[in-house]
């Protein structure tokens, strides 16, 4: 049975994101990048999302130099994932701090809209 996003640990949520993207790789075909999320507060951790050839692989920790790094709270990460938080507004209001290629970060937002992720996951 599907769970609400609040029921997921950060690690479990990353696994579910990987499953969702790889079950329907269309929106990530042709997108090749390493996106790093530095998630802080309740469950602080760093995850890298490796997009390559229509496949997403998520690894905890730092294995490669990312194209873009985004630092945000777990709550804001969940809002971003569900499309409830605009990346632009999050940057402007300081809810996310980004460094590197910001266009890659904005591309992630457009990809998420194509997946239209809703609760329960």
matplotlib code that plots the C-alpha trace (Angstrom):
import matplotlib.pyplot as plt

x = [0.0, 1.3, 2.4, 2.1, 5.3, 5.5, 5.8, 9.0, 12.4, 14.8, 16.6, 13.2, 12.1, 15.2, 14.6, 11.0, 12.1, 14.6, 11.8, 9.3, 11.9, 13.1, 9.6, 8.9, 12.3, 10.7, 11.1, 14.8, 15.8, 18.7, 19.3, 22.8, 23.8, 24.8, 22.5, 23.5, 21.0, 22.4, 19.4, 19.5, 17.4, 15.6, 17.6, 20.7, 22.3, 23.8, 22.5, 23.7, 21.3, 23.0, 21.0, 22.4, 20.9, 17.3, 18.2, 18.4, 20.8, 20.8, 23.7, 24.2, 27.3, 29.5, 31.0, 31.3, 31.6, 27.9, 26.6, 24.5, 24.2, 21.1, 21.0, 17.5, 15.5, 13.8, 10.4, 11.3, 12.7, 9.3, 7.4, 9.7, 9.2, 5.4, 5.4, 4.3, 7.4, 8.7, 12.5, 12.7, 10.7, 12.7, 16.0, 14.7, 13.4, 16.5, 14.6, 17.1, 20.7, 22.2, 25.6, 26.9, 24.8, 21.4, 19.9, 20.4, 18.5, 15.6, 15.6, 14.9, 11.9, 10.5, 11.2, 9.3, 6.3, 6.3, 6.2, 3.4, 4.2, 1.3, 0.6, 0.5, 3.7]
y = [0.0, 3.5, 5.7, 9.4, 11.3, 12.2, 8.4, 8.1, 8.3, 10.3, 7.2, 5.5, 8.5, 8.5, 4.9, 5.6, 8.6, 6.3, 3.8, 6.4, 7.9, 4.5, 3.1, 6.0, 7.3, 9.4, 12.8, 12.1, 10.8, 13.0, 14.6, 13.9, 15.5, 15.0, 16.8, 16.9, 17.5, 18.5, 17.8, 19.2, 19.2, 16.0, 13.5, 15.3, 13.6, 14.2, 12.4, 12.6, 11.9, 10.6, 11.2, 9.3, 7.8, 7.8, 6.3, 7.7, 6.3, 7.8, 7.4, 8.6, 10.7, 12.4, 10.3, 12.9, 16.6, 17.7, 20.0, 21.7, 21.4, 22.3, 22.7, 22.6, 21.2, 17.8, 19.6, 21.9, 18.9, 17.1, 20.3, 20.6, 17.0, 17.3, 20.6, 22.6, 24.7, 26.7, 26.5, 30.2, 31.3, 28.9, 30.5, 34.0, 33.4, 31.5, 28.2, 26.6, 27.5, 26.5, 26.5, 25.4, 25.4, 26.8, 25.9, 22.3, 22.9, 24.5, 21.6, 19.3, 21.3, 21.0, 17.3, 16.9, 18.6, 16.0, 13.2, 15.0, 13.2, 13.2, 11.7, 8.8, 7.7]
z = [0.0, -0.9, 2.0, 2.6, 2.1, 5.8, 6.6, 4.6, 6.0, 3.8, 2.7, 1.8, 0.0, -2.1, -3.0, -4.0, -6.2, -8.0, -8.6, -9.9, -12.3, -13.6, -14.1, -16.5, -17.9, -20.7, -18.9, -18.1, -21.5, -22.8, -19.4, -18.1, -14.8, -11.2, -8.8, -5.1, -2.3, 1.1, 3.3, 6.8, 10.0, 11.1, 8.9, 7.7, 4.8, 1.3, -1.7, -5.3, -8.2, -11.2, -14.4, -17.3, -20.5, -19.2, -15.9, -12.4, -9.8, -6.3, -3.9, -0.4, 0.1, -2.4, -5.2, -8.0, -8.6, -9.0, -11.7, -9.0, -5.2, -3.4, 0.4, 1.9, 4.8, 4.5, 4.7, 1.8, -0.2, 0.2, -0.9, -3.9, -4.9, -4.8, -6.7, -3.7, -3.6, -6.6, -7.0, -7.9, -4.9, -2.7, -3.9, -3.5, 0.0, 1.2, 1.6, -0.7, -1.3, -4.6, -6.1, -9.4, -12.6, -11.6, -15.0, -14.1, -10.9, -12.8, -15.2, -12.3, -11.4, -15.0, -14.9, -11.6, -13.2, -15.9, -13.3, -11.4, -8.2, -5.8, -2.4, -1.5, -3.2]

ax = plt.figure().add_subplot(projection="3d")
ax.plot(x, y, z, "-o")
ax.set_aspect("equal")
plt.show()
